[in-house]
Amino acid sequence: MAAPQNRERFELRRQDDVLVHSVVRNTRPDGTVGYQHQDRDFWIEHRPGWSRLARAPQSQTCTGRPWNVLPADQGDHPPEGDRVSRKGTKSYVYSLVYVS
């Protein structure tokens, strides 16, 4: 698969229903770059050794990450493909797809 031309925006498409989160590249308050959900203050950020992951704002625990791309293989942007997330006692699978 060819690399996406635009890595500024992607969608997280939940695989078991029609829920879609729009996410854009943005600068965080601390000056680092991450990817921010457009519908809430929720970020996907790079954490060395962990990958491009989502963390709960209050507890800072991991709530989502790529499923089948190892951290060393992720490059400088979130990889396309399956992501898993955890919300309370439930888990979801999303497809990360770059969009223009």
Residue frames relative to the residue before (quaternion, step in Angstrom):
aa qw qx qy qz dx dy dz
M 1.0000 0.0000 0.0000 0.0000 0.00 0.00 0.00
A 0.4554 -0.6863 0.5007 0.2662 3.58 -0.94 0.91
A 0.5410 -0.6146 0.4654 0.3361 3.56 -1.12 0.68
P 0.5238 -0.6358 0.4507 0.3439 3.60 -0.99 0.71
Q 0.5093 -0.6510 0.4759 0.3005 3.56 -1.12 0.71
N 0.7857 0.2513 -0.1056 0.5554 3.58 0.96 -0.89
R 0.0695 -0.8092 0.5832 0.0137 3.57 -0.61 1.13
E 0.4339 0.7138 -0.4387 0.3311 3.57 1.22 0.48
R 0.8038 0.1479 -0.0286 0.5756 3.60 1.14 -0.57
F 0.0926 0.7797 -0.6178 0.0427 3.53 -1.08 0.77
E 0.3437 -0.6956 0.5849 0.2364 3.51 -1.36 0.16
L 0.2269 -0.6994 0.6571 0.1659 3.49 -1.26 0.63
R 0.0916 -0.8188 0.5666 -0.0127 3.56 -0.40 1.29
R 0.3262 -0.7589 0.5301 0.1916 3.55 -0.46 1.22
Q 0.4345 -0.7669 0.4208 0.2145 3.56 -0.71 1.09
D 0.7170 0.4556 -0.2850 0.4440 3.64 1.08 -0.39
D 0.7810 0.1297 -0.1196 0.5991 3.61 1.26 0.10
V 0.6742 -0.5251 0.3490 0.3846 3.61 -1.18 -0.36
L 0.3841 0.7409 -0.4804 0.2695 3.62 1.23 0.14
V 0.0017 0.7796 -0.6251 0.0394 3.58 -0.93 1.00
H 0.1661 -0.7525 0.6312 0.0881 3.55 -0.96 0.97
S 0.2546 -0.7361 0.6074 0.1563 3.59 -0.93 0.93
V 0.0686 -0.8047 0.5889 -0.0305 3.55 -0.87 1.04
V 0.0672 -0.8063 0.5874 0.0187 3.61 -0.93 0.90
R 0.5377 -0.5930 0.4960 0.3366 3.53 -1.25 0.59
N 0.1023 0.7969 -0.5805 0.1321 3.56 -0.86 0.98
T 0.4640 -0.6414 0.5230 0.3159 3.57 -1.27 0.30
R 0.3926 -0.7281 0.5221 0.2078 3.54 -0.83 1.07
P 0.6815 -0.4951 0.3398 0.4183 3.61 -1.19 0.35
D 0.6915 0.4666 -0.2854 0.4718 3.62 1.11 -0.60
G 0.6173 -0.5854 0.3270 0.4116 3.61 1.30 0.12
T 0.5694 0.5712 -0.3983 0.4370 3.60 1.21 -0.16
V 0.4356 -0.6818 0.5215 0.2711 3.56 -1.26 0.41
G 0.0718 0.7783 -0.6198 0.0701 3.53 -1.02 0.87
Y 0.4581 -0.6361 0.5352 0.3148 3.54 -1.31 -0.26
Q 0.1692 -0.8308 0.5294 0.0276 3.54 -0.55 1.26
H 0.4583 -0.6430 0.5419 0.2879 3.55 -1.01 0.89
Q 0.4404 -0.7199 0.4761 0.2472 3.59 -0.95 0.84
D 0.7174 0.4571 -0.2568 0.4587 3.61 1.15 -0.45
R 0.7978 0.0700 -0.0584 0.5959 3.60 1.26 0.01
D 0.5565 -0.5967 0.4517 0.3609 3.58 -1.25 0.29
F 0.3468 0.7032 -0.5185 0.3411 3.53 0.37 1.34
W 0.1464 -0.8383 0.5252 0.0083 3.56 -0.75 1.08
I 0.2141 -0.6761 0.6805 0.1846 3.52 -1.36 0.48
E 0.0223 0.8259 -0.5551 0.0963 3.54 -0.62 1.16
H 0.4989 -0.6329 0.4972 0.3214 3.54 -1.26 0.37
R 0.0163 -0.7572 0.6530 -0.0074 3.53 -1.00 0.93
P 0.4432 -0.7128 0.4645 0.2824 3.62 -0.46 1.14
G 0.8106 0.2396 -0.2112 0.4908 3.53 -0.94 0.99
W 0.7165 0.4253 -0.2415 0.4974 3.58 1.22 -0.39
S 0.4919 -0.6236 0.4488 0.4096 3.59 0.90 -0.89
R 0.6206 -0.4469 0.4447 0.4662 3.50 -1.32 -0.45
L 0.1099 0.8407 -0.5150 0.1259 3.54 -0.17 1.24
A 0.3998 -0.6457 0.5885 0.2772 3.49 -1.38 0.31
R 0.0870 -0.7910 0.6041 0.0429 3.55 -1.05 0.78
A 0.5285 -0.6063 0.4902 0.3358 3.54 -1.16 0.66
P 0.5178 -0.6814 0.4119 0.3130 3.62 -0.74 1.00
Q 0.7193 0.4520 -0.2662 0.4554 3.62 0.88 -0.84
S 0.8027 0.3205 -0.1536 0.4788 3.58 0.66 -1.11
Q 0.3142 -0.7712 0.4820 0.2723 3.59 1.26 -0.47
T 0.4156 0.6884 -0.4881 0.3392 3.61 1.17 0.45
C 0.5694 -0.5990 0.4454 0.3444 3.56 -1.18 0.61
T 0.0773 -0.8129 0.5771 0.0127 3.56 -0.83 1.05
G 0.8117 0.0220 -0.0264 0.5830 3.61 1.24 -0.06
R 0.1125 0.7906 -0.5953 0.0886 3.54 -1.12 0.70
P 0.6473 -0.4965 0.3805 0.4355 3.60 -1.23 0.30
W 0.4379 -0.7264 0.4767 0.2309 3.54 -1.02 0.82
N 0.8606 0.1258 -0.0142 0.4933 3.59 0.72 -0.99
V 0.6016 0.4835 -0.3951 0.4982 3.60 1.13 0.61
L 0.3948 -0.7376 0.5001 0.2236 3.57 -0.59 1.17
P 0.6441 -0.5453 0.3600 0.3976 3.63 -1.08 0.62
A 0.6715 0.5112 -0.3071 0.4398 3.63 0.91 -0.83
D 0.7123 0.4483 -0.2459 0.4808 3.59 1.21 -0.45
Q 0.5276 0.6970 -0.3742 0.3094 3.60 1.25 0.02
G 0.3699 -0.7497 0.4921 0.2427 3.61 1.09 -0.32
D 0.7122 -0.4732 0.3343 0.3964 3.55 -1.26 -0.48
H 0.7319 0.3124 -0.2231 0.5629 3.59 1.19 0.43
P 0.6129 -0.5344 0.4010 0.4218 3.62 -1.13 0.36
P 0.4165 -0.7271 0.4827 0.2546 3.61 -0.83 0.90
E 0.5055 -0.6071 0.5122 0.3369 3.54 -1.17 0.64
G 0.5775 0.5938 -0.4393 0.3477 3.54 -1.24 0.47
D 0.7737 -0.3682 0.2639 0.4428 3.51 -1.33 -0.30
R 0.0556 -0.7392 0.6707 0.0244 3.51 -1.22 0.81
V 0.2239 -0.7416 0.6109 0.1631 3.53 -1.15 0.57
S 0.0658 -0.7863 0.6131 0.0374 3.54 -1.13 0.66
R 0.2248 -0.7515 0.6066 0.1296 3.50 -1.28 0.48
K 0.0160 0.7688 -0.6383 0.0340 3.54 -0.91 0.95
G 0.8023 -0.1034 0.0189 0.5876 3.53 -0.18 1.29
T 0.7967 -0.2483 0.2049 0.5116 3.57 -0.75 -1.05
K 0.6330 0.5313 -0.3280 0.4577 3.60 1.27 0.03
S 0.1712 -0.7499 0.6287 0.1137 3.53 -1.25 0.57
Y 0.1269 -0.7854 0.6041 0.0466 3.55 -1.16 0.70
V 0.2555 -0.7169 0.6211 0.1874 3.55 -1.28 0.45
Y 0.1037 -0.7814 0.6152 0.0121 3.54 -0.91 1.06
S 0.2990 -0.6761 0.6307 0.2359 3.52 -1.34 0.34
L 0.2252 -0.7440 0.6138 0.1379 3.57 -0.84 1.00
V 0.0338 0.7987 -0.5932 0.0951 3.56 -0.65 1.22
Y 0.3492 -0.7273 0.5506 0.2145 3.60 -0.76 1.03
V 0.0814 -0.7866 0.6121 0.0036 3.55 -1.04 0.91
S 0.4529 -0.6857 0.4921 0.2873 3.58 -1.20 0.42
